[in-house]
Amino acid sequence: MKAKRTYKDSLFRDIFNNKHRLQRIYEALTGKHVSLSDITITTLRGTFFEDIKNDISFMAGNQHIILMEHQSTLSENMPLRMLWYIAKLYRQRVDPDAPYKKTRIALPAPHFYMLYNGKDDAPAKWTMRLSDAFEENGNTLELVVTVFNINYAKNSELLQKCHDLKCYSIFVDQVRKEVAIGKTLRQAIVKAVKYCKEHDILADYFAKKEQEEVFDMVSFKWDWNRAMEVRAEEAAAKASAEAADAKTTEFVLNMLREHEPYEKISRLASTSMENVKKIAHTNNLAYN
């Protein structure tokens, strides 16, 4: 089976990488006000291979740290992923020596949310718990993720509280409707963007984006198997090049020990005069 990770949610990250929208989401989720100056975006930006990254995380003053994941497929392992995210965010925030101090370290309280807009049937709201994954019952560690179904058809309470999320859900819903009647994804996105602009739905956002850019964010698929193949090919090419360099170096060294002219060594070894001289000097075999 070919494993692919779809980066359709990159559009979500791009839209909500904005303090004004995060302010409104925070107030809808918590019922509390936060000023723009108190919002600090802390989203993890890893690499595809060596690090983890999340969709959206931000600080609300020094009291709360909000982590949100946007998902179009359901995964029961979201609490575990959230555990990794918050651990990294705390490590970024706290001095490495601080845990060894006697005085308790003040930490912002984490709140974990998953925003689901997939096609599988799901309730309007539910919770996922890390403890559900434990093979043995216990209460030594818990992490609770609150999940909201933000599909527009669900007309959820959260969408009514947060206009920005409602607008995003309308856009996704419009794309799906156009695809359902036979439009290609590209055509569906063009129609959905036009609809949103005409109905003042994230119009400020879409006015700044080219339709091709929106299409790329919605449709890009990360082929993990191919990524691994490419990396293996790169590693093999690097190893081959290093082996060839080692062979050339050994050949040059043998000829240098025989005091052959540099020009002859360069020609027979198929390497530059500069490289021959560099090898000679590095190995204390230089001569005129």
C-alpha positions in Angstrom: 0.0 0.0 0.0 1.3 3.4 -0.9 1.4 5.7 2.1 0.6 9.3 1.4 0.1 12.2 3.8 -2.3 14.8 2.4 -1.4 18.4 3.1 -4.9 19.8 2.5 -4.8 21.2 6.0 -1.9 23.4 5.0 -4.6 25.8 3.8 -6.1 25.8 7.4 -2.6 26.5 8.8 -2.1 29.4 6.4 -5.5 30.9 7.1 -5.2 30.7 10.9 -1.6 31.7 11.2 -3.0 35.1 12.1 -3.3 36.7 15.5 -6.7 38.3 14.8 -8.2 34.9 13.8 -6.5 33.1 16.7 -7.9 35.7 19.1 -11.4 35.0 17.9 -10.9 31.2 18.0 -9.5 31.5 21.6 -12.6 33.4 22.7 -14.9 30.9 21.0 -13.2 27.9 22.6 -12.6 29.2 26.1 -15.2 32.0 26.5 -12.4 34.3 27.7 -11.0 37.5 26.1 -7.4 37.8 25.2 -5.7 40.9 23.7 -3.8 40.7 20.5 -0.6 41.7 22.2 -0.9 38.7 24.6 -1.0 36.2 21.7 2.3 34.5 20.8 2.2 32.0 17.9 4.3 29.0 18.9 3.5 26.6 16.1 6.2 23.9 15.7 8.0 24.1 12.3 9.9 20.8 11.9 11.1 19.1 8.8 9.5 16.2 6.9 12.2 13.8 8.1 13.9 14.7 11.4 11.4 16.6 13.5 7.8 17.0 14.5 5.5 19.9 13.6 1.9 20.7 14.5 -0.8 22.7 12.8 -1.4 25.6 15.2 -0.2 26.4 18.7 -0.2 29.7 20.5 0.2 31.3 23.9 -2.5 33.4 25.4 -0.6 35.6 27.8 1.4 33.4 30.2 -1.7 31.4 31.3 -2.7 29.2 28.5 -1.0 27.4 25.6 -3.5 26.3 22.9 -2.7 23.4 20.6 -5.0 22.7 17.6 -4.8 20.0 15.0 -6.9 20.1 11.8 -7.8 16.6 10.6 -9.7 15.2 7.7 -9.2 11.6 8.8 -9.9 10.3 12.3 -7.0 9.0 14.4 -7.2 7.6 17.9 -3.6 8.5 18.5 -4.1 12.2 18.6 -3.6 12.4 22.4 -0.2 10.8 21.9 0.8 13.3 19.2 -0.4 16.1 21.4 1.8 14.8 24.2 4.8 15.0 21.9 3.9 18.5 20.9 3.4 19.9 24.3 6.6 18.3 25.6 8.6 20.0 22.8 6.9 23.3 23.4 7.7 23.2 27.1 11.3 22.3 26.3 11.5 25.3 24.1 10.1 27.6 26.8 11.9 26.3 29.9 15.6 26.7 30.6 17.3 23.3 30.5 18.6 23.8 34.0 15.2 25.0 35.4 13.8 21.5 36.3 16.7 21.0 38.7 15.8 24.0 40.7 14.0 23.7 44.1 11.3 26.3 43.3 8.4 25.1 41.1 8.5 26.3 37.5 5.4 28.2 36.4 4.0 26.8 33.2 1.1 27.9 30.9 -1.8 25.4 31.1 -2.2 23.4 27.9 -5.5 23.0 26.1 -5.8 20.5 23.3 -8.2 20.6 20.4 -8.8 18.7 17.2 -10.9 20.2 14.5 -12.3 17.5 12.3 -13.8 18.1 8.8 -13.6 14.6 7.2 -16.3 12.8 5.4 -16.8 10.0 7.9 -19.8 10.4 10.2 -18.9 11.8 13.6 -20.6 13.6 16.5 -20.5 17.4 16.8 -18.2 17.1 19.8 -16.3 14.4 21.8 -13.2 13.8 23.8 -10.2 11.6 23.3 -8.0 10.5 26.3 -4.4 9.4 26.4 -5.3 7.0 29.2 -7.5 5.0 26.7 -4.3 3.7 25.1 -2.9 2.3 28.4 -2.9 -1.4 28.6 -3.3 -1.2 32.3 -5.8 1.1 34.1 -4.2 4.0 36.1 -4.4 7.7 36.6 -0.7 8.6 36.7 -0.9 10.4 33.3 -3.7 12.0 31.4 -4.1 14.2 28.4 -7.6 15.1 27.1 -8.2 16.3 23.5 -11.5 18.0 22.8 -12.6 17.2 19.3 -15.0 19.4 17.3 -16.7 18.4 14.1 -16.4 21.6 12.0 -18.1 20.3 8.9 -20.5 23.0 7.8 -23.4 20.6 7.5 -23.1 19.9 11.2 -23.8 23.5 12.0 -21.9 23.1 15.2 -22.0 25.4 18.2 -18.3 26.2 17.7 -18.9 27.4 14.2 -21.7 29.7 15.4 -19.3 31.2 18.0 -16.3 31.6 15.6 -17.1 33.3 12.3 -13.6 32.5 10.9 -14.0 28.8 11.4 -17.5 28.9 9.9 -16.1 30.6 6.8 -13.4 28.1 6.4 -15.9 25.3 6.7 -18.1 26.9 4.1 -15.2 27.0 1.7 -14.4 23.3 2.2 -18.1 22.5 1.8 -18.3 24.5 -1.5 -15.3 22.6 -2.9 -16.9 19.2 -2.0 -20.2 20.2 -3.6 -18.5 21.2 -6.8 -16.4 18.0 -6.9 -19.6 16.0 -6.3 -21.3 17.3 -9.4 -18.3 16.4 -11.6 -15.9 19.3 -11.4 -12.2 18.7 -11.2 -10.5 19.7 -7.9 -9.0 22.7 -9.7 -12.3 23.8 -11.1 -14.0 23.3 -7.7 -11.4 25.5 -5.9 -11.8 28.2 -8.5 -15.6 28.2 -8.0 -15.3 28.0 -4.2 -12.9 30.9 -4.1 -15.2 33.0 -6.3 -18.2 32.1 -4.1 -16.4 33.1 -1.0 -15.3 36.5 -2.5 -18.9 37.2 -3.7 -20.4 36.3 -0.3 -17.7 38.0 1.9 -16.4 34.7 3.2 -12.7 35.0 4.1 -12.7 37.6 1.3 -9.8 39.5 2.8 -7.7 36.3 2.8 -8.7 35.0 -0.7 -8.2 38.5 -2.2 -4.5 38.2 -1.3 -4.1 34.7 -2.7 -3.8 33.5 -6.3 -6.1 30.6 -7.1 -3.1 28.5 -8.1 -1.6 29.0 -4.7 -4.8 27.9 -3.0 -5.0 24.8 -5.3 -1.4 23.8 -4.3 -2.2 24.1 -0.6 -5.4 22.0 -0.9 -4.2 19.4 -3.3 -0.5 18.7 -2.5 0.2 15.2 -1.4 3.3 14.1 0.3 4.4 10.7 -1.0 6.3 9.4 2.1 7.5 6.2 0.3 8.9 8.2 -2.6 10.5 10.6 -0.1 12.3 7.7 1.6 13.4 6.4 -1.8 14.8 9.8 -2.8 16.6 10.1 0.5 18.1 6.6 0.0 19.2 7.5 -3.5 20.9 10.6 -2.2 22.6 8.6 0.5 23.8 6.0 -2.0 25.0 8.7 -4.4 26.9 10.4 -1.6 28.5 7.1 -0.5 29.5 6.3 -4.1 31.1 9.7 -4.5 33.0 9.3 -1.2 34.2 5.9 -2.2 35.4 7.3 -5.6 37.2 10.2 -3.8 38.9 7.7 -1.5 40.0 5.6 -4.4 41.3 8.7 -6.2 43.2 9.8 -3.1 44.8 6.4 -2.6 45.9 6.4 -6.3 47.4 9.9 -6.0 49.2 9.0 -2.7 50.8 6.0 -4.3 52.1 8.1 -7.2 53.3 10.9 -4.9 55.3 8.3 -3.0 57.0 7.5 -6.3 57.7 11.2 -6.9 55.8 11.2 -10.2 55.3 14.7 -11.7 52.1 16.4 -10.6 50.9 16.8 -14.2 51.2 13.1 -14.8 49.4 12.2 -11.6 46.6 14.7 -12.4 46.1 13.2 -15.9 46.2 9.5 -14.8 44.0 10.1 -11.8 41.5 12.2 -13.7 41.6 14.9 -11.1 42.7 18.5 -11.0 46.2 19.7 -10.3 44.8 21.7 -7.3 43.5 18.4 -5.8 46.8 16.6 -6.4 48.6 19.5 -4.6 46.1 19.5 -1.8 46.5 15.8 -1.2 50.3 16.2 -1.3 50.3 19.0 1.3 47.7 17.3 3.5 49.9 14.1 3.7 53.3 15.8 3.9 54.3 14.5 0.4 54.6 17.8 -1.4 57.6 18.4 -3.7 58.5 20.6 -6.6 
